[in-house]
Amino acid sequence: MMSLLAILGIILMIIENELTFDRIDNKDTKSSWFIKLIITISTIILLILIFYYHHLDMSLYAYRNLLDDWRVQLTITKIFLIIIEVVICAIHPMPRSYPYIEPEKLNISSSVDSYSMYYIATDVGLGLPSMFLFLIIL
């Protein structure tokens, strides 16, 4: 289940990036905003499932080894690995302010070179490394 949610988030992130790069004015559209909202919801569910998985794993370990408390297995290394997993899986494109659609202004003289290269989507900058790090965790 966790893998499916993560892969769904990766696929939706790729679709959203394609929608963003397809736009000339570099503004969010409603469809892009809704995709980011779905990614955020699936990320929250994924993070809850990660904590639930580790809780069940430690509880089963305590049960198999006849330990009274599951927190015996909780070491600094285990805590650190859980935190790294959560941080990697928490990186996702956040839905920012709801897009406001302005009346379209047709500017025939604009060309592809008219806007600067300063616009680099932070969603891509954070999304691509998180996708590869998640695949390494799997």
N, C-alpha and C positions, 0 to 999 in steps of 0.2 A: 504494500500500500504506500509506504514511504517513497519507494523508488518511482512509482507511478505519479505521485504528486510532484516529485522533483523533476521528472521528465516532462510532465505537463507544463510546469513553470518554465523550463528551458525552451520548449517549443513555443509557448506563448511569448516569451521574451524575444525569440527570433522573429516571430510574426510582428510584434510591436516595433522592433527595430527596423524592419522593412517598411512598415507604415510611416515611421518617422523619417527615414531617409528618402521616401518617395515624395514627401512634401517639399516644396521649394521655399516656403516662408519659415520653415523650421518651428512651427507652432503645433501644439498638441491638438489632435482632433478628438471628437467624442469617442470614436471607436478605440483610439489609442488609450484614452483615459480609462475606458471600461476594461480593456485588456489588462492595463496596469492594476486596476482594482481587483480583477480576478486573480492576478499573480500574487497580490498582497494577501488576499484571503487564503489562497492555497499555501502560501509561505507560512502564515500563522498556524494553519492546520498541521503543516509539516513539522514546525517547531514543537507543537504540543505532542505530536506523535513521537518525536525524537526523545523528549523527556519521558514519555510514557514507556517507550521501548527500553530505555536504560533503567527505569525503575523496575520493570518486570524482569529484566535480565539480572539485576542484583537481587531481587526477591527470590527468583528461582535458584540462583547460586546459594543463597542462604538456606533455602529449603533443602537442596541436594546435599549440602554439607552439614546439615543439622545445626545451623547457627541460629541464635535467638534473634538477631537483628540484622537486617540487610545492609545497614550502614557500615558494617565491619569491612566490607569489600571496597568502600569508598576511600580511595587513596588520592594523594595529590596528583599523581599521574592520570588516574581515571577522571578526576575533576577537570584537569587541563585538557584531556582529549575530548571530553563532552563539550567544553567551552569552545574549542576549536571547531568542532562539528557544527555547533549551533551558529557560530559566527559565519562560517562558510555558507551555510544554508540560509542565513538571514539576509544575505545580500540580494537585493532585487530592485527593479525600477519602481519607485514610489509614485502613486498618482498624486500629482501636485494639484494646484488649483484647477477647478473645473474649467474647461476651455470655453472662452467666450468667442462666438463667431461674429466677426465684424463683417460689414458689407464688403464684398469683394471689390477690390480696386484693380482694374486692369492696367498694367504697365507694360506696354509692348516693348519699350526700349530696354527692359531688364534682360540680362543674360545670365548664364550660369556662373560666370566669373564675377558678378556684381556683389555678391555677399562674401564676407571674409571667411577665412578658414578658422577663425577663432571659435566658431560653433563646433564643439566636439561633444557629442552626447555623453553625459556622465553615466547614463544607463548602460551604454555599451562598454564604457571603461570599467565599470564594476561588474557588469553581467557576464562578460566573456571569461574573466579569470575564475569567477565563482562556478561557472559551468564546468570548467576543466578540473577545478579542485574537487567538485562534487563527484565527478567521474572517477577521480583517484580514490576517494573515500569508499566508493562502491567496491 
